[in-house]
Amino acid sequence: MKTTVIFCLLSLLSTAYVSQGQPAAARNLRIINNPPKARNLTDLVFAISPGQGTLTKSYRFYAIDVDGDAITYSGNGLPNGATIDSATGELRMQVSESDIGKTFSNISISISDGKATVSRTISISIHQPQKYYVAKAGSDSNPGTANLPWLTIKKSTGYVLPGDTVFISAGNYPERVATRSTANGSDYITYTNNADGTVEMRGFDINQDSVWIAGLSITNPGPNISGIKIDGNYPKITGNYIYNIGGNEAAGVTGYWYDRPFGAYIASNHIFKCQYGIWTYGFNWTVEHNNIDRPCQWNSNYDSDYIELMGEGHVFRYNYLHGGLSNELVSAHVDSFQTYDDANSKYWAANILIEHNFCSDFAEGFEGEATFLRRSHNIVFRNNIFFNGLPFKTGYPNGVSPIIVHDIPNVVVTNNTFYNIRYGPHWDPTTWGLATNAIIKNNIFYNQLYPYIYINGTADYNMGYQVQTSGYVLGSHDIYGVNPLFVNPSNPLGPDGIMWTADDGFQLQSGSRGRTAGENGVQVGAYGP
């Protein structure tokens, strides 16, 4: 028993050194601790403008510990009144306009796991936020003002500090921009359209915290290069048109695995004809209100999906994933969402919420595996609509399945609508024993070969129509053979063309039995609670 425990600890958490030539019981085992890993221990800059008086500024230092040890944060030499939360790493301090131009130096920030400590000396500077301008008629010899703008976006990277904004005038800028990884801060460095026409460029590599990319058109970054690649915490990517990006694992938006980025916000972008739409990594991303349209298998040696999800604590909501075409996805088994772990890259996905999404034109709505690391767990699907699967190989005229789970425990599927897909949610029969604690409740299945299968958990209070049930294990409160009476499934977005409004085609008519068929009398399907 002791040997087994020691072996597990050494395999999973640490590197072990064993003295040779001795019996196993007499060997001396020594476990080496991995210190905390932090990548945002940099100088800080806080921004404040004249007339703002005094503001509270905060910045979260962030670290992970691969051994799973608890981390504590501390600071010495902090400015008067500044504090660091020992549990979260959040630094807070008061900044006044009279501090503009000041630098607080010789501040030591330490991160400890109780066995090893990582420290760095930083400074905190206070500055007045600036506005810079870029235009096709500009020059990089100019100061970057509204009257004397720069010619290239790259020029700005040597000048901008947290709180600054770069306004880019209309035009085609054949450049890819890499932000610098020097000072960080909680005030955003913003790159945005100057509201005078389309700004087209070749994308960003984000190498520092709190960078905001808004209102730009991004295309043709080069072979196997993503539109926006994130290696900084708390980025915002909003309102962009990202298109025609492909090859290898190129995506409209992606990140670096695995200790960052933290807290990305990806919203209201139109991502069109990319090999992958969005590829998440790191921790606590929010991905919402994106239109991911017509994924394209530019490189036939690689798959193509709407969203690849890796990391922990992500939320995916109110996204519209649609438009895939069979002739542009020739060998891809295109998924709305896909995750898998990997023995080499150490990918996994945990504590994921997927809610209020419209998903169509897929082979598989979700496919999830935890084959190697066994770290993926706790994935929740609620209030989504998976409909009209994409023709896929012989025998699958409307896709394969809305949800395929191989060996991930704690997958919850509640109040979703599944319409016109070959099969229902499917737990793989060879690994379903590992996928424990599954829950499937309050869903609607319409025009499927079966409702669900190989569930290792609880399935009940679902409603199905035009679904084969003979030979399948069903919930005692499931209802089959009763039409749920959708308003108009041939027009899912309804006359207003907007998701999740009263005229949507998958809303239930007033006389639908589905309005009270769920557990505790709630409405089943995506528009239930």
N, C-alpha and C positions, 0 to 999 in steps of 0.2 A: 504493500500500500504506500509506504514512504517513497519507494523508488518511483512509483507511478506519479505521485504528486510532484516530486522533484523534477522528473522528466518533463511534465507539463509546464512547470514554471520556467524551466530553462528553454523550452521550445518556443513558448509564446511570448515571454517577456524579456529575456536576457541572453547574454552570451556567457557560456560556462567554460571554465578551464578545469580539466580533470587531470590530476597527477597520474602518470603512466606507470605500469608495472606493479600495481598493487591490487589486491582484491577489491571488488566493488564496495564492500562495506567499509574498507579502510581508506578509500580515496578521499582526498580533500576537495570539496567543491567550493568554488568561489563565484558568486553572482556579481556581475558588474552592473551598476546602476547607470541608466541613461539620464543625463541631466535634462531639465526642461528645454524645449526648443522655442525660441522667440525670434520673430523676424521683423518686428516693428519697434525695436529699441533704437530709435533714431532721435536726432534733435527735433524739437517741436516748434511750430509757429502758430500763434493764435492771432486772429484778425479782429480788429474793432475800428469803427469809423468815428470821426469827430461828431459829437452830438449824441452818441449812444450811452454816455454816462459810464456805468459799471455793468459788466456782464459776467455771468458765470460760464466758464469754459470747461469742457471736459474732454478727455481722451482716454481711450481704453488700451492699455498695453495688453497684448494677447500672447499666450504661450500654450503649448500642449505638452503632455508628458506621455511618451510612448509606453511607459511602464504602468500607466494608470495611477500614478501617485498624485495625491492632492497637491495643488500648487498654491503658494502664497506670494504676495507682491509687497514690496516695501520701497521706501525712498528716503534718502538722506540729502540734506541741503536744499530742501524744497523752498520755494518762495513763501513768504509769510502768509499763513492762512491756507496754503495748499495742502491737500490730503490725497492719499492713495488708499482705495479700498483693498484690504489685504486679500479678500476672496475673489473679487472680479477684476482687479487691476485697473480700475477706473481712477484716473487722476482728475481732480477738480480744483479749480482756483478762480479767484476773482480777478478780472482784468478791467482796468478803467482806461478811458481815452488818454489820460495823462501818462499811461505806460507805453504809448506808441513810441517805437524806437528803442525801447529797453531790451536788454538781453540778460536773463538770469542764468548764470553759468555754474559749472561744477555740481550738477545735480546727479546723484547716483541712484539708479533704478536697479533693484535686485529682484530676481525671480527664483524661488527655491521650491524643491520638492521634498525638503526635509533631509535629504542626503547630499544634494549638490546644489550650488547656487550659481546662477548666471547674472552678471552685473555689467552695467555700462554707464559711463558718465555722459550726460547729455546737457543740452542747453534749451531754454525756452525763450523764444523771441516774440515780441509783440509788434505787429505791423498794421498799417492802414491798407485795406484791400484796394487793389488797383484794377483798372479795366484796360485791356489791350485789344488791338484790332489787327486783322489780317485781310488783305484784299488783293485781287489779281493785278491791280495797278500799283501795288505797293513795292517796297524795297526792304530787304533785310538790313540795309544800312540805316533805315529809319528808326525812330524810337518806339514804334508800335502804338502811336496815338490814333485817335479817330481821323485826324487830318493827315497824319503821316504813318500809315499802317505798314506792317511787315508784309512781305510777299509770301512767305511760307509759314505754315502752322508750326513746323519744327522749331523755328526761331524762338517761339514763345517758351519752349521748355527750359531754356537757360535763364528765364526771368521770373516765371510765375511762382507764387507762393500760396499756401493755403488761404482761401478767401478771395483769390483773384479770378477774373473772368476773361476769357479770350473770345471775342466776337468775330466770326468768320463770315465775310461777305460772299455773295453768290459766285460760283465758278467751279471749275474742275481743278483740284489740287492733286497731282499725281505723286503723292507721298504717303508714307506710313509713318506715324508719329509714336515715338517711345517716350513716355513721361519719365522723369528722373526719380531715382530712389534715394533722395537726400532727406530733406526735412518733411515730416508728416504733420498732420493736424486734423482737427475735427471740422474745420471750415473747408468747404469744397473748392477745389480748383475746377473751374467749369469751362468746357469747350462747347460752344453753341453757335447756332446759325444767327446771323445778324439781321434776320427777318427781311432780306431783300432778294430772296430767290434760293434755288437749290444749291447746296454745298456738297460736292462730291469729292471723296478722297478714299484712300486705301486702307484705312483702319488705324487701330491703336494697340500698342502694348502698354498696359497700365502697370507701372512698377512702383507706385507709391499709394498711400492711403487717401481716401476721400477725393477721388476724381470723378467728375460728372461729365458724361458725354451725352449731348442732347440735340435733337433736331437735325442730324447730319445724314447724308447718304453715303454708304460705305460699300465698296465693291472692288473686285479684282485685286486682292492683296498679294496675289502670287500663288503658285502651286502649293497645296497642302498647308496654307496659312489661314487661320481664322480671321474673321472680320475684326473682332475685339477680343484680345486675350488679356486676362486679368491676373495680376500678381500683386495685388494690394488689397487691403481691407476696406470695407464700406464704400465700394464704388456704386455709382448710379449710372445706369444705361437706359435712357428714356427717349421715346419719341423718334427713334432713328429708323431709316429704311436701309436694311442690310440685305444685299442680294448678289446672286451669281458667285457663290463661294463654294469651292469644292476640292476634293482630293484628300486622301489619307483620312485623318480624323478632323478635317477642317469644319468649323461650325460658324454660324453667325456670331455667337457669343460663347466664349469658353473661359476656363480658368486653369490654374496650375494646381496639381495635386501635390501635397494633401493637407499641409498645415495652414494653408490659406487658399483662397481668400475667405474672409469672414464677413458676413453681413452684406452681401451684394444685393442690390435692388435692380431688377431687370423688368422694365414695365413699358407697355404701350408702344412696343416696337413692331414694325412689319418686317418679317424675315422671309425672304422669297428665294426659292431655288438655291438652297444651300444643301450641301451634303448632309449636314446635321444642323438642326435649328439652334438649339441651346444645349450646351454641355456643362452641367454644374459640377462643381467640386467644393471642397472646403466645408464651411459650416454656416448655417442659418441664412441661406439665400431666400429672398422673396421674388418669385417669378410670376407676374400677373399682367393680365390685360394685353398679352402679346398675340399678334396674328402671325402664326407660323404656317406658311402657305407653300404648297407644292415643293416638298423636298425633292432633291434631284441627285441621282447617283452618278456624279461627274466621274468618279474613279470606280470602275466596276470591280476592282479588287477589294473594296471596302463597302461596308453596309451603309445604310442611310436611314436616319430616324428623325422624328420631330424633336424629341427631347431625350438626351442621355442624362440620367441622374446618378451622381455619385456624391458621397458626403453625408452629413448629418444635419438634421434640424431644418430642412428646406420646406418651403410652402409653394405649391403650384396652384394658382387659382385664376379663374376667369380668362383662361387662354383659349384661343380658337385654333385648333390643329387640324388642318384640312388641305385638300387640293392635290394630293399625290396622284400621279398618273403612272399606269403600269409600264408604258413605253419609256419612261424616264427613271424607272426603278426596277430595271430588268432582273437583276439577281438579288436585290435587296429584300429582306423580309422586314419591311418598314414598320416600325413600332411608333405609337404615339409617345410612349414612355418605355425606356429600357434601363435596366441596371444589372450589373453582374459584379462579382468580386474576381480578383485576379491575383494569382500567387506572386507574380513579378511586380506589378505596379501597386499592389495592396489596395485596390479600389474596394469600396463597399458602400452601402446605403443604409441609413438607419434613421428612425424617427422622422418619417416623411409624411406630409399631408398633401393629398391631391384632391382638390375640391372645385366644383363649379366650372369645370372645363367642358367645352364642346370638342369632341374628337371624332373625325371621320376619315375615310380613305386611308386605312391602315391594313396591314396584314394581321398585326396583333396590337391590341390597344395598350397592353402592358405585358412585358416579359421580364421576370426577375429571377436571378439565380444567386446562390450563396455557396457555390460548390467547393471553394478552396479554403477561404478564411472563416466561414461560418459567422461572420460579423454582421451581416445584413439582417434587419429585423424591424418590426413596427412600421408598417406602411399602411396608410389609411386612404381609402377611396370613398368619397362621399359626395353626393349631389352632382355627379358627372353624367354626361350623355355620351355614350359610345354608339355610333350609328353608321350604317352603310359602309361595311368593310370593303377594302379594295380587292378586286380579283387577284388571286395569288395562286400560281401554279395550277395544276390540274386538280379539280375537285373542290376548289375553294372560290366560288364565284363572288362571294361577299366577305372575304377575309377569313381568318382562322378562328380567333377568339378575342374577346375584349380584355381578358385578364388571364395570363398564364403564370403560375407560380411553381417553381421547382422545389426549393428547399428553404424558403424564408418563413420564419415563424412570425406570428402576430400580424397577419395581414387581415385588415378589416374592410369589408365591402358593404356599405349601407347606403340606401336611398339613391341608387343610380338607375339610369334607364339604359338598357341594352337593346338595340333595334337592328334587325336585318344583318346579323353576323352568323357565320356558319355554326359555331359552337358557343356555349355559354362559358362563364368562368371555369377554369380548368386547372386543377392542381396535378402536377405530373405524377403518374402512378409509381414511378421508380424512386421518388424522393419525398413523397407526400408525408411519410412518417416523420420527417424532420420539420415539416411546415406546420407546426402545432398552433393551437389556439386561433384558428381561422374563424371569422364571423362573416356570414352572408345573410343580411336581413333587409327587408323593406325595399327590395329592388323590383324592377319590371323587366321581364324577358319577353321579347317579341320577335317571332320568326327566327327561331334557332333550333338546331337539331336536338339539343337538350338544355336544361336550365343551368346546371352546374354539376361538377363531378369530382370525386376523390377529395372531398373536403375533410380535413382533419380538424374538426371543430364543430361549430354550430351554424346551421342554415335553416331559416324559418321565416315566416311572414312575407314571403315573396309572391309575386303575381306573374303568371306567364300566359301567353296566347300564341297560338300556332307554334307550340313547343312540344316536342316529343317527351313524354314522361315515363312510358312503359319501360321497366327494367332499371330505373334510376331511384336512388334513395332521396326522398323528398322530406321537407319539413312538414310537421303535422298541421301547421296553420297556413301552409302555402295554398294559393288559389290558382288553378289552371283551367284553361278553356273559356275564360271570361275576357271579352275584349276590354282593354283599359280605356278605350275611347279617347285617343289623342285628338287634339284640335285639328292638326293637319301635318302629319309627319313628312309629307313631301315638301314642306316649306319650314324647315327647323327653326329658322330665325324669325319667321313671321313677316307680315307686311312691312314692319319698320326696319327689318334687317339688323336688329340689335339683339344680342344674346341676353337671356334672363329677363325678358320683359313679359308683360301679360299676354301678348299675342303670339308667343312662341308656339311652334307647331307641336312640340312634345308636352305642352301643358295638357292637363286632363279636363275633359268636358265636365260640366256641372253634374251630370248624371252618372259619372264613372264610379264603379264600385271600388276602384283603386283609391278613392279619396279617404277611405276609412279602413283599408285592408291591412295596414301595417301594424306593428306591435303597439299595443295600447291605443289602437284606433287611429293612428296617424296615417297620413297620405303616403303611399308608396311611390317610388320613382324619384327622379332628380329634383322635382319641385316640392318634395316633402320637406320635413324639418331636418 
